[in-house]
Amino acid sequence: MTTDHHNYFDDLVTAATSRLVGDEVLLANVTGERTDFIRLNQSEVRQAGTICQQRLTVDLIEGRRHVGGAIQLTGERSVDDARVTALLAQLREQRRLVGEDPFLLFNTELTSTERIERGMMPSPEAALADIRAAGQGRDLVGIFAAGDTFSGFANSLGQRNWFQSASFNLDWCFYLQADKAAKNLYAGFEWDDEAFASKVDWSARQLAALERDPVDLSPGEYRTYLAPRAMEELVVLMSAYGAFGIRAHETRQTPLLRMIADDASLSPLLNISEDTAGGVAPNFQSAGFIRPTQVPLITGGEYTDTLVSPRSAQEYGVETNGASNDEYPESLSIDVGSVPTTKVSEALDTGLFVGNLWYTNFSDKAACRATGMTRFATFWVEDGEIVAPVNALRFDDTAYHLLGDQLEGLTDEAEVLLDASTYVERSTMSSRLPGALIAAMRFTL
């Protein structure tokens, strides 16, 4: 099986282009990976392996009619050529039965690019040695994934784009009992022993605190620190429901409706962007449009711009900025603030330290009011010191409070959070998020 995925994809599309009929246009995308996986439980390896795969999707266009399909590539040229030929024949038959697409838009300006981020990946053996050492005498549970992900775009007009990135993602916890665990994540592009040791030390401190008797808090408002993973739950929820997409704005379905209809704003400390240059998602999208290195979405708490897919650009008469069809940020970034990351407990002083949230959903989407539960290691802190773990709490609050008038500050460091999803293929979604210090967060149960 070939390992030169870039040239293999190029040759495959060039051959397919020679088999087009009449005025047909072919758009082709490939996604793939070479990933080392290690799954651990009780600090022991329970599963290990390497995944090598690549998936080809094509869109066969004639005029304003088009049909798409996909195949898994084998890496054997004769086999894959035959599969592509059969797929094109099938799509031609299907295309006769579909109507014209008024919102079809693809890039006709030949803007070829190549970006390869090598990173500094540890060998599976070296990573495993560090991880098992960290779990010595503890129940470490988690999954480690590391290696290259790649994406390519090519069309029959001659455009070629390639993006390849090396990254690692260790999603893990020190498990204690029942629902008590010290959850952590270490992800990035260069493995650093000191950075990992610091995370292990913090999780060990949390694990020790979890052994204390938990406290029950009454419903009410509490001074709160939301760690980056907890922040991720909130911004992912907002993103998934169209907070930053033009289609959701134009149809008034965005959870940030008050920002475009009532002149509401978030905290002036808040700057949110789609940071393609700093993520692991490709710098182009499936119709061949190039993404800017950065798209500012919220600046100083005010709405700045939206993500615009080619279809939305055609429908609403605006320029596309290379967003995917669902207009969901793939490399979300929030600018850091001035709260020292190493002294967040002192900055919190007395209140809740929330490491994770889960079961998040909207209780009132139009008001951007979300609800959910604290998860894993949530602690009550007094005078900057952890006192005890806190039994699960339900929050119900709006972004206009949490990221608005109640936001006191953001940490001076952001954490790289890679999506740990591996369904079908390894996800290339990512975010860079600081922690947030909130004067008052509302808990209802």
ABEGO torsion letter per residue (X at the ends): XBABAAAAAAAAAAAAAAABBEABBBBBBBBBBBBBBBBBBGGBBABBEBBBBBBBBBBBBBEABBBBBBBBBAGBAAAAAAAAAAAAAAAAAAAAABBBBAABBBBABBBBBBBBBAEBBBBAAAAAAAAAAAABGBBBBEBBBBEBBBBBBBBAAGBBBBBBBBBBBBBBBBBABEABBBBBBBBEABBBAAAAAAAAAAAAAAAAAAABBBBBBBBEBBBBBBBAAAAAAAAAAAAAAGAABAAAAAAGABAAAAAAAAGBBBBAABBBBBBAAABABBABBAAGBBBBABBBABBGGBBABBBBBAAAAAAAGBBBAGBBAAGBBABBBBBBBABBAAAAAAAAGBEBBBABBBGBBBABAAAGBBBEBBBEBBBBBBGGBBABBBBBBBBBBBAAAAABAABABBBABBBBBBBABABGBBBABBBBBBBBBBABBBBAX
